[in-house]
Amino acid sequence: MNRKILAAGLTLLMVAGGCDQSPQIRKYTEIHREPEASSLRDPHAGLSVAVAPSMRTQDPAVQAMLDKSVAETALKWTAPEGWSEEPGSGMRLVTFTGAGPDPVTCTIISLGGTSGGVEANAVRWTRQLQINPTPGDMHAFLESAGTITGDGGLDVQVLDFRRLQEGLPAGTPSMTAGLLTLPDKTVFLKMTGSLEAVTANQENFNTLLRSLRMP
């Protein structure tokens, strides 16, 4: 037999044989790898960021941890004139709402321990307000933080974030925060609203801080 004919015949047999075979079905299992947890760091100062005391989270385990950190306190206060007061729930001891068409919201939260400290919380709050200070500006801001001593003798450290927002529009979200450090807990007082509203209610906030007292 001619070799060329024989080679051609073998080729046809191989092709025909391949056509008769059923296609092989391959199964693949997709493996989804969660990124490893890591602590958030401030891109400028390199400070560890504390969990937000007033932040709600979608993670039940994290939320349970936050709820357990809520510390009972016998702290008393007097609502500023014109502010409405509502009993707190969950992590909040109380919520105040200012008057007027552009009201502020003020909350008091008590957590056990230091809850991250002043620096870490200040970094977190600048992120929430979308403020990106330089390391030098952040250092100066923390160094110049004022203190208000209440009628009950309690010293509250005040962080006025308007100082980092000079020249911004009146409607820019802003905040003034007070931190009261007690032997086994930290009390956070936060007034939030537009830059204009926070400015208009700053004295009311200071009045609230001065009214803090322990029985």
C-alpha positions in Angstrom: 0.0 0.0 0.0 1.2 3.5 -0.8 2.7 5.1 2.3 1.0 8.4 1.7 -2.5 6.7 1.5 -1.7 4.7 4.6 -0.7 7.9 6.5 -3.9 9.7 5.4 -6.1 6.8 6.4 -4.5 6.7 9.9 -5.1 10.4 10.3 -8.8 10.1 9.4 -9.2 7.3 11.9 -7.6 9.4 14.7 -9.9 12.4 13.9 -13.0 10.2 13.7 -12.0 8.5 17.0 -11.6 11.9 18.7 -15.0 13.1 17.4 -16.7 10.0 19.0 -15.4 10.9 22.4 -17.6 12.8 24.8 -16.2 16.0 26.0 -14.7 15.8 29.5 -16.5 17.9 32.2 -14.1 19.5 34.6 -15.3 20.9 37.9 -13.5 23.8 39.6 -14.0 25.0 43.2 -13.5 28.7 43.7 -11.7 29.6 46.9 -12.4 33.1 48.3 -9.6 34.2 50.6 -10.5 37.0 53.0 -7.8 39.7 53.5 -6.0 39.4 56.8 -7.2 41.8 59.4 -4.8 44.7 60.1 -4.9 47.7 62.3 -5.7 51.0 60.6 -2.8 53.4 60.6 -2.8 57.2 60.1 -1.0 57.9 56.9 0.7 61.0 58.4 1.4 60.4 62.1 1.4 56.6 62.1 -1.0 56.4 65.0 -3.2 53.4 65.6 -6.8 54.2 65.1 -9.3 53.3 67.8 -12.8 51.9 67.0 -15.3 54.7 66.7 -17.3 54.9 69.9 -20.4 56.2 68.0 -20.0 54.1 65.0 -22.4 51.2 64.1 -20.9 48.3 62.3 -22.4 45.6 60.1 -20.2 42.9 61.8 -22.2 41.4 64.7 -19.0 40.2 66.5 -17.4 43.7 66.4 -20.7 45.3 67.4 -21.0 43.0 70.4 -17.5 43.9 71.5 -18.4 47.6 71.2 -21.6 47.1 73.2 -19.8 45.3 75.9 -17.3 48.2 76.3 -20.1 50.6 77.2 -19.4 51.7 80.8 -22.0 52.7 83.3 -21.4 56.1 84.8 -23.1 58.3 87.4 -22.3 61.4 85.4 -24.8 64.2 85.5 -25.3 67.2 83.2 -27.7 70.0 82.4 -29.0 70.5 78.8 -28.2 73.9 77.3 -31.2 76.2 76.9 -33.0 75.5 73.6 -31.6 72.0 73.2 -33.9 69.0 73.3 -32.8 66.0 75.2 -33.6 62.3 74.5 -32.6 59.3 76.5 -29.8 57.3 74.8 -29.9 53.8 73.5 -27.2 51.3 72.9 -23.9 53.0 73.2 -25.3 56.5 73.8 -26.1 57.8 77.2 -28.1 60.8 75.8 -28.7 62.6 72.6 -29.2 66.4 72.3 -30.6 68.2 69.3 -30.1 71.9 68.8 -32.9 74.3 67.8 -33.3 76.1 64.5 -33.4 75.2 60.8 -29.8 73.9 60.8 -29.6 72.1 64.2 -26.6 70.3 65.6 -26.6 66.9 67.2 -24.7 66.2 70.4 -24.1 62.8 72.0 -22.6 61.6 75.3 -20.9 58.1 75.3 -19.2 56.4 78.1 -16.7 53.6 77.4 -14.4 51.6 79.6 -10.7 52.3 79.7 -9.0 54.9 77.5 -10.8 53.8 74.3 -7.7 54.6 72.1 -6.7 57.9 73.7 -6.9 61.4 72.5 -4.5 61.2 69.5 -6.0 58.1 67.9 -9.5 59.4 68.2 -8.5 62.8 66.8 -7.0 61.1 63.8 -10.2 59.0 63.3 -12.4 62.1 63.6 -10.4 64.0 61.0 -10.9 61.1 58.6 -14.7 61.2 59.3 -14.7 64.9 58.4 -12.5 64.3 55.4 -9.8 66.6 56.8 -6.2 65.8 55.7 -3.9 67.8 57.9 -0.1 67.7 57.5 1.8 66.0 60.3 2.8 69.5 61.5 -0.7 70.8 61.5 -2.0 67.7 63.3 0.7 68.1 66.0 -0.1 71.8 66.5 -3.8 71.0 66.7 -3.3 68.4 69.4 -0.8 70.6 71.3 -3.3 73.5 71.4 -6.3 71.5 72.5 -8.1 73.4 75.3 -9.5 72.3 78.6 -12.8 73.3 80.2 -13.2 72.7 83.9 -16.8 72.1 84.9 -18.7 73.4 87.9 -18.2 70.0 89.4 -14.4 70.2 89.0 -14.2 67.8 86.0 -11.6 68.7 83.4 -12.7 68.1 79.8 -10.2 68.2 76.9 -11.8 70.0 73.9 -10.9 69.3 70.3 -12.4 72.0 68.1 -12.0 70.7 64.5 -13.1 74.1 63.0 -9.5 75.1 63.5 -8.6 72.7 60.7 -11.4 73.9 58.5 -10.6 77.6 58.1 -11.9 79.0 54.8 -14.2 76.1 54.0 -17.9 76.7 53.1 -20.5 77.2 55.9 -22.2 73.9 55.0 -19.1 71.8 55.5 -19.6 69.0 58.1 -17.8 69.9 61.3 -17.5 68.8 64.9 -16.3 69.8 68.4 -15.5 67.0 70.7 -14.9 66.8 74.5 -13.1 63.9 76.2 -13.5 63.4 80.0 -11.0 60.9 81.4 -12.2 59.1 84.6 -10.3 56.5 86.6 -11.8 53.5 84.8 -13.6 55.0 81.8 -13.6 57.7 79.1 -16.6 59.9 78.4 -16.9 61.3 74.8 -19.1 64.3 74.1 -19.5 65.1 70.4 -21.3 68.0 68.7 -21.7 67.6 65.0 -23.4 69.6 62.3 -22.5 72.1 59.5 -19.6 74.4 60.1 -22.0 77.3 60.5 -24.2 75.4 63.0 -21.3 74.2 65.1 -20.0 77.7 65.3 -23.4 79.1 66.3 -23.8 76.4 69.1 -20.2 76.4 70.4 -21.1 78.3 73.6 -24.0 75.9 74.2 -21.6 73.0 73.9 -19.2 74.7 76.4 -22.1 75.2 78.7 -22.9 71.5 78.6 -19.2 70.7 79.4 -19.2 73.0 82.3 -22.4 71.4 83.7 -20.8 67.9 84.0 -20.6 66.7 87.5 -20.4 63.5 89.5 -22.9 63.0 92.4 
